[in-house]
């Protein structure tokens, strides 16, 4: 997964709630994962993070 970068806690918690999305995220290339994590770092509310995770692959 992402080397030497901590995942935002809200992002990690939302991924834990959505195993199907977590599996798809884990299958991405490191560059694709980094791009998604960078986007997650810009999110400041729990509801926005939930929407972000639930819509990552739509």
Helices and strands as residue ranges (DSSP letters): H 9-17, H 19-26, H 30-41, H 46-54
